[in-house]
Amino acid sequence: MSDFAFLQEYLAYLTIPVVSGLVGYGTNWLAVRMMMGPVEFVGIAPLGWQGVIPANSGKMARITVDHSVKRVLSQEELIDRIDPEQLIEAISHRLDPFVEDVVDEVMSQSTLPQLTLSNFFWSASPIAIKKRVYREVRKQLPDALTRLIEDLKPNLGELVDLNEVIVEKLTGDKRMLVGMFRNAAASEFRFIQRSGLYFGLPLGIPVMFIWYFFQAWWLLPAFGLLVGYITNALAIYLIQKPLEPVKIGPFTVQGLFIKRQKEVSRYYGKVMASDLVTAEIVVGEMLKINESVDRLRELIHREVNRALEEAQGVFKPLAVVSIGPSEYARISAIVGDRAFEELIRPDSRSFAYIDEALDVENTIAERLGRLSPAEFYELLHPVVAEDEWKLVAVGAALGLGAGYWQWALLT
């Protein structure tokens, strides 16, 4: 046998472990892609595919919230972090014009002759007197805002469900949901892809020797099926388990995702704080619900009434005579409506203060990082477990096809 013939014959055998590694890599690469996409269904039912995560977006979003935000943070705790004095400081640039407008409006919109007269005197009053009235009214605001926040605490669940807001946002934005999982488990998904090569190559070596002595037609297809199955299943297992570090000789083995718990927790905290649990999003969602708007209006009007009762000593000298209950109610409604309009239009400074006070990013990062491995495991496991058999089956089927292809080439 010539050297060329020798090399040609034995190089053909060497292709078996190489193809085995490529099959492992290819099937695992496809498994990762099938988890993420396509975002929308492609094909004609029942023949087609939609990524595991976007196809189950509602379930995935619910699981994400249940095992992250809901487990480590409550709405009541968040609202407790808002300091009325600091909030007033954050919106102070709006308070003075608001107080002045409201006082002026009360004096100008009264229908009673007595107050019309008072309005005349009010318009003619020296600036110093007006400023004193404005100042006295403004002094009522911290207490009124404090009471409003205290009123909100037990009623917050009626106004908005923070967990449902996150679930609906993630369910409605499948790309955000996919991106969240893709980025959080980026290292693990890369490992799944590469491990196909790592596991497939050595698995092909014994088959190379078996094929030399026993060249049954079914051997390479069966082995391809086995490689496709084992590389997918083993990679998926190793990114999750073991949950606790296990010593194997000089090596310490632990699920890759679990090992990166602190890093992943910081990422979740950042995403939640920037895209899902912000003051602007929560207020916006609250104002979409008519019942929430009505309840918030009711709470604000109640506090306005109380503040007016405490401050009416300031208004009484200006009114000269008693205004009567109906006009008093009208004034209260004017102030209440203006206060409501002002509070449902927070600006960037008030949003910035609230976001800083809530400190969602650090809280979630710290508390998720302290979860037990078994609890933290639930953040990724549902993504992998959902339709896992399909991913493994596709890997096995592709391995089977590659085995037939290699058998045809070698024979």
C-alpha positions as CSV (number, residue, x, y, z in Angstrom):
1,M,0.0,0.0,0.0
2,S,1.4,3.4,-1.0
3,D,1.8,6.1,1.6
4,F,-0.9,8.1,-0.2
5,A,-3.3,5.2,-0.1
6,F,-2.5,4.7,3.6
7,L,-3.2,8.3,4.5
8,Q,-6.4,8.3,2.4
9,E,-7.7,5.3,4.2
10,Y,-6.8,6.3,7.8
11,L,-7.6,9.9,7.4
12,A,-11.2,8.8,6.5
13,Y,-11.4,7.2,9.9
14,L,-10.1,10.4,11.6
15,T,-13.0,12.3,10.1
16,I,-15.3,10.4,12.4
17,P,-14.4,12.2,15.7
18,V,-14.1,15.5,13.8
19,V,-17.6,15.1,12.3
20,S,-18.8,14.1,15.8
21,G,-17.5,17.3,17.2
22,L,-19.0,19.4,14.5
23,V,-22.4,17.6,14.9
24,G,-22.2,18.3,18.6
25,Y,-21.4,22.0,18.1
26,G,-24.0,22.4,15.3
27,T,-26.9,20.8,17.3
28,N,-26.1,22.8,20.4
29,W,-25.8,26.0,18.4
30,L,-29.2,25.3,16.9
31,A,-30.7,24.5,20.4
32,V,-29.6,28.0,21.7
33,R,-31.1,29.7,18.6
34,M,-34.3,27.7,19.0
35,M,-34.7,29.0,22.6
36,M,-34.4,32.6,21.5
37,G,-36.1,32.8,18.2
38,P,-37.7,33.5,16.0
39,V,-39.6,36.0,18.1
40,E,-42.8,35.4,16.1
41,F,-44.1,32.1,14.7
42,V,-42.6,31.2,11.3
43,G,-44.2,28.5,9.3
44,I,-47.6,27.1,8.7
45,A,-49.2,25.5,11.7
46,P,-48.4,22.8,12.9
47,L,-45.2,23.0,10.8
48,G,-43.1,25.8,12.0
49,W,-41.3,27.2,15.0
50,Q,-41.3,30.1,17.5
51,G,-38.5,30.5,20.0
52,V,-39.2,28.8,23.3
53,I,-39.0,32.0,25.3
54,P,-41.2,34.2,23.0
55,A,-43.7,31.4,22.5
56,N,-44.2,31.2,26.2
57,S,-43.7,34.9,27.0
58,G,-46.5,35.2,29.5
59,K,-45.3,32.2,31.5
60,M,-41.7,33.2,31.3
61,A,-42.5,36.8,32.4
62,R,-44.5,35.5,35.3
63,I,-41.8,33.1,36.4
64,T,-39.2,35.9,36.1
65,V,-41.2,38.2,38.4
66,D,-42.2,35.5,40.8
67,H,-38.5,34.4,41.3
68,S,-37.0,37.9,41.3
69,V,-38.9,41.1,42.2
70,K,-41.8,39.4,44.0
71,R,-39.5,37.3,46.1
72,V,-37.2,40.1,47.3
73,L,-39.2,43.4,47.2
74,S,-42.7,44.6,48.1
75,Q,-44.6,47.6,47.0
76,E,-45.1,48.7,50.6
77,E,-41.4,48.7,51.2
78,L,-40.8,50.9,48.1
79,I,-43.4,53.5,49.1
80,D,-41.9,53.6,52.6
81,R,-38.6,54.8,51.0
82,I,-40.2,58.0,49.7
83,D,-39.5,60.9,52.1
84,P,-42.2,63.6,51.8
85,E,-39.8,66.4,52.8
86,Q,-37.3,65.3,50.1
87,L,-40.0,64.8,47.5
88,I,-41.2,68.4,48.2
89,E,-37.6,69.5,47.9
90,A,-37.4,67.7,44.5
91,I,-40.6,69.5,43.2
92,S,-40.0,72.8,45.0
93,H,-39.5,74.5,41.6
94,R,-43.1,73.8,40.9
95,L,-44.6,74.4,44.3
96,D,-44.5,78.2,44.5
97,P,-46.2,78.8,41.2
98,F,-48.7,76.0,42.1
99,V,-49.6,77.6,45.5
100,E,-49.9,81.1,44.0
101,D,-52.1,79.9,41.1
102,V,-54.4,78.0,43.4
103,V,-54.9,80.8,45.9
104,D,-55.5,83.3,43.1
105,E,-57.9,80.9,41.4
106,V,-59.9,80.3,44.6
107,M,-60.2,84.1,45.0
108,S,-61.2,84.7,41.4
109,Q,-63.7,81.8,40.8
110,S,-65.9,82.3,43.8
111,T,-69.6,83.0,43.0
112,L,-70.5,84.7,46.2
113,P,-70.7,88.5,46.3
114,Q,-68.8,88.5,49.6
115,L,-65.8,86.7,48.0
116,T,-66.1,88.8,44.9
117,L,-65.5,91.7,47.2
118,S,-62.7,89.8,48.8
119,N,-61.3,89.2,45.4
120,F,-61.2,92.9,44.8
121,F,-59.3,93.4,48.0
122,W,-57.1,90.4,47.2
123,S,-56.1,91.9,43.8
124,A,-55.3,95.2,45.5
125,S,-53.4,93.6,48.4
126,P,-49.7,94.4,48.8
127,I,-47.3,91.8,47.6
128,A,-46.0,91.3,51.1
129,I,-49.5,90.2,52.3
130,K,-49.9,87.9,49.4
131,K,-46.5,86.3,50.0
132,R,-47.5,85.7,53.7
133,V,-50.7,83.9,52.6
134,Y,-48.8,81.9,50.0
135,R,-46.2,81.0,52.7
136,E,-48.8,79.9,55.2
137,V,-50.6,77.7,52.6
138,R,-47.3,76.2,51.5
139,K,-46.5,75.2,55.0
140,Q,-49.5,72.9,54.9
141,L,-48.1,70.9,52.0
142,P,-45.5,68.7,53.8
143,D,-48.1,67.4,56.3
144,A,-50.6,66.9,53.5
145,L,-48.2,65.0,51.4
146,T,-47.0,62.9,54.3
147,R,-50.6,62.0,55.1
148,L,-51.2,61.3,51.4
149,I,-48.3,58.9,51.2
150,E,-49.4,57.2,54.5
151,D,-52.9,56.8,52.9
152,L,-51.4,55.3,49.8
153,K,-49.5,52.6,51.6
154,P,-52.6,50.4,52.5
155,N,-54.3,51.3,49.3
156,L,-51.4,50.9,46.9
157,G,-52.6,47.4,45.9
158,E,-55.8,49.0,44.7
159,L,-54.0,51.6,42.6
160,V,-51.4,49.5,40.9
161,D,-49.9,46.0,41.1
162,L,-46.2,46.4,40.4
163,N,-45.6,42.7,39.7
164,E,-48.5,42.7,37.1
165,V,-47.0,45.8,35.5
166,I,-43.7,44.0,35.0
167,V,-45.4,40.8,33.7
168,E,-47.5,42.8,31.2
169,K,-44.6,44.8,30.0
170,L,-42.4,41.7,29.4
171,T,-45.3,39.8,27.9
172,G,-46.0,42.6,25.5
173,D,-42.4,43.2,24.6
174,K,-41.1,39.8,23.6
175,R,-37.8,41.2,22.3
176,M,-37.1,42.7,25.7
177,L,-37.9,39.4,27.4
178,V,-35.6,37.5,25.0
179,G,-32.9,40.0,25.5
180,M,-33.2,39.8,29.2
181,F,-32.6,36.0,29.2
182,R,-30.0,36.2,26.5
183,N,-27.9,38.7,28.3
184,A,-28.4,37.3,31.8
185,A,-27.3,33.8,30.7
186,A,-24.9,34.8,27.8
187,S,-22.0,32.8,29.3
188,E,-24.1,29.7,29.7
189,F,-25.5,29.8,26.2
190,R,-22.0,30.2,24.8
191,F,-21.0,27.2,26.9
192,I,-23.9,25.1,25.5
193,Q,-22.7,25.9,21.9
194,R,-19.0,25.2,22.5
195,S,-19.6,22.1,24.7
196,G,-21.0,20.3,21.7
197,L,-17.5,20.4,20.2
198,Y,-15.9,19.6,23.6
199,F,-18.1,16.5,24.2
200,G,-18.6,15.4,20.6
201,L,-15.0,15.1,19.6
202,P,-13.9,12.7,22.4
203,L,-17.1,10.7,22.0
204,G,-16.2,10.1,18.3
205,I,-12.8,8.5,19.2
206,P,-14.1,5.1,20.4
207,V,-16.5,5.0,17.4
208,M,-13.6,5.5,15.1
209,F,-12.0,2.2,16.3
210,I,-15.4,0.4,16.4
211,W,-16.0,1.4,12.7
212,Y,-12.6,0.1,11.7
213,F,-13.6,-3.4,12.8
214,F,-17.4,-3.3,12.5
215,Q,-18.7,-1.3,9.6
216,A,-22.5,-1.8,10.0
217,W,-24.6,0.6,8.1
218,W,-26.5,1.7,11.2
219,L,-23.5,2.4,13.4
220,L,-22.7,6.0,12.3
221,P,-26.3,7.1,12.1
222,A,-27.0,5.6,15.6
223,F,-23.8,7.2,17.0
224,G,-24.8,10.6,15.4
225,L,-28.2,10.4,17.1
226,L,-26.5,9.6,20.4
227,V,-24.0,12.5,20.1
228,G,-26.8,15.0,19.2
229,Y,-28.8,13.8,22.2
230,I,-25.9,13.6,24.8
231,T,-24.2,16.9,23.9
232,N,-27.5,18.8,24.2
233,A,-28.7,17.1,27.3
234,L,-25.3,17.3,29.1
235,A,-24.7,20.9,28.3
236,I,-28.2,21.9,29.5
237,Y,-27.6,20.0,32.7
238,L,-24.2,21.5,33.4
239,I,-25.3,25.1,33.2
240,Q,-27.8,24.5,36.0
241,K,-26.4,21.8,38.2
242,P,-25.0,20.8,40.6
243,L,-26.5,23.5,42.7
244,E,-23.8,23.3,45.4
245,P,-20.1,23.0,44.7
246,V,-19.0,19.4,44.3
247,K,-15.3,18.3,44.5
248,I,-14.3,15.9,41.8
249,G,-10.6,15.2,42.3
250,P,-8.7,18.5,42.0
251,F,-11.7,20.2,40.4
252,T,-14.8,21.9,41.9
253,V,-17.9,21.6,39.9
254,Q,-21.0,23.7,40.1
255,G,-23.8,24.8,37.7
256,L,-22.4,27.6,35.6
257,F,-25.4,29.9,36.1
258,I,-25.4,29.3,39.8
259,K,-21.7,30.1,40.0
260,R,-22.4,33.5,38.5
261,Q,-25.2,34.4,40.9
262,K,-23.7,37.7,42.0
263,E,-23.0,38.9,38.4
264,V,-26.5,37.8,37.1
265,S,-28.2,39.5,40.1
266,R,-26.5,42.8,39.3
267,Y,-27.7,42.5,35.7
268,Y,-31.3,41.8,36.8
269,G,-31.1,44.7,39.2
270,K,-29.9,47.0,36.4
271,V,-32.6,45.9,33.9
272,M,-35.4,46.2,36.5
273,A,-34.3,49.7,37.6
274,S,-33.9,51.1,34.1
275,D,-36.6,49.4,32.1
276,L,-39.3,47.9,34.3
277,V,-39.6,49.4,37.8
278,T,-39.2,53.2,37.3
279,A,-41.4,55.9,38.8
280,E,-42.4,57.0,35.3
281,I,-43.6,53.6,34.3
282,V,-45.4,52.9,37.5
283,V,-47.2,56.3,37.5
284,G,-48.1,55.8,33.8
285,E,-49.5,52.4,34.4
286,M,-51.5,53.6,37.4
287,L,-53.1,56.4,35.3
288,K,-54.2,53.9,32.6
289,I,-56.7,52.3,35.1
290,N,-59.9,54.4,35.7
291,E,-60.4,52.8,39.1
292,S,-56.9,53.8,40.1
293,V,-57.4,57.4,38.9
294,D,-60.6,57.7,40.8
295,R,-59.1,56.3,44.0
296,L,-56.1,58.6,43.7
297,R,-58.4,61.6,43.1
298,E,-60.4,60.6,46.2
299,L,-57.3,60.5,48.4
300,I,-56.0,63.8,47.2
301,H,-59.3,65.6,47.7
302,R,-59.5,64.2,51.2
303,E,-56.1,65.6,52.1
304,V,-56.9,68.9,50.4
305,N,-60.1,69.2,52.6
306,R,-58.1,68.6,55.7
307,A,-55.4,71.0,54.7
308,L,-58.0,73.7,54.0
309,E,-59.6,73.2,57.4
310,E,-56.3,73.7,59.0
311,A,-55.5,76.7,56.9
312,Q,-58.9,78.5,56.8
313,G,-57.7,80.9,59.5
314,V,-55.6,82.4,56.8
315,F,-58.4,82.8,54.4
316,K,-61.1,84.0,56.8
317,P,-59.8,87.6,57.2
318,L,-59.7,87.9,53.4
319,A,-63.2,86.6,53.0
320,V,-64.5,89.3,55.5
321,V,-67.6,87.2,56.1
322,S,-68.3,83.5,56.3
323,I,-68.5,81.9,52.8
324,G,-71.0,79.2,53.8
325,P,-70.7,75.4,53.3
326,S,-71.6,75.2,49.6
327,E,-69.0,77.8,48.6
328,Y,-66.5,76.2,51.0
329,A,-67.1,72.8,49.1
330,R,-66.6,74.6,45.8
331,I,-63.3,76.0,46.9
332,S,-62.2,72.6,48.2
333,A,-63.1,71.1,44.8
334,I,-61.1,73.7,42.9
335,V,-58.0,73.2,45.1
336,G,-58.4,69.4,45.0
337,D,-58.7,69.3,41.2
338,R,-55.7,71.5,40.8
339,A,-53.7,69.4,43.2
340,F,-54.7,66.2,41.4
341,E,-53.7,67.6,38.0
342,E,-50.4,68.7,39.4
343,L,-49.6,65.3,41.1
344,I,-50.4,63.2,38.0
345,R,-47.9,65.2,36.0
346,P,-44.6,64.6,37.7
347,D,-41.5,66.0,35.9
348,S,-38.0,64.6,35.4
349,R,-36.8,66.0,38.7
350,S,-39.5,64.3,40.8
351,F,-39.1,61.1,38.8
352,A,-35.3,61.2,39.4
353,Y,-35.8,61.6,43.1
354,I,-38.3,58.8,43.4
355,D,-36.1,56.4,41.4
356,E,-33.1,57.3,43.6
357,A,-35.2,56.8,46.7
358,L,-36.5,53.4,45.6
359,D,-33.0,52.2,44.9
360,V,-34.4,49.2,42.9
361,E,-31.1,48.3,41.2
362,N,-29.0,47.9,44.3
363,T,-31.9,46.3,46.3
364,I,-32.6,43.6,43.7
365,A,-28.9,42.9,43.0
366,E,-28.1,42.5,46.7
367,R,-31.1,40.4,47.6
368,L,-31.1,38.1,44.6
369,G,-27.4,37.6,45.2
370,R,-28.3,36.3,48.7
371,L,-30.8,33.7,47.6
372,S,-30.0,30.1,48.1
373,P,-28.7,28.2,45.0
374,A,-32.0,26.3,44.9
375,E,-34.0,29.5,44.8
376,F,-31.8,31.3,42.3
377,Y,-31.8,28.2,40.1
378,E,-35.5,28.8,39.4
379,L,-34.7,32.0,37.5
380,L,-33.2,30.0,34.6
381,H,-34.5,26.5,34.9
382,P,-38.0,27.3,33.5
383,V,-36.5,28.7,30.3
384,V,-34.5,25.5,29.8
385,A,-37.1,23.1,31.0
386,E,-39.9,24.5,28.8
387,D,-39.9,22.4,25.6
388,E,-36.5,20.9,26.5
389,W,-37.4,17.6,25.0
390,K,-38.0,19.3,21.7
391,L,-34.5,20.9,21.7
392,V,-32.9,17.6,22.6
393,A,-35.0,15.7,20.0
394,V,-34.0,18.1,17.3
395,G,-30.4,17.7,18.2
396,A,-30.7,13.9,18.1
397,A,-32.5,14.1,14.7
398,L,-29.8,16.3,13.2
399,G,-27.1,14.0,14.6
400,L,-28.9,11.0,13.0
401,G,-28.9,12.8,9.6
402,A,-25.3,13.7,9.9
403,G,-24.5,10.1,10.7
404,Y,-26.2,8.9,7.6
405,W,-24.3,11.5,5.6
406,Q,-21.0,10.4,7.0
407,W,-21.8,6.7,6.4
408,A,-22.6,7.5,2.8
409,L,-19.3,9.3,2.3
410,L,-17.2,6.5,3.9
411,T,-18.9,3.8,2.0
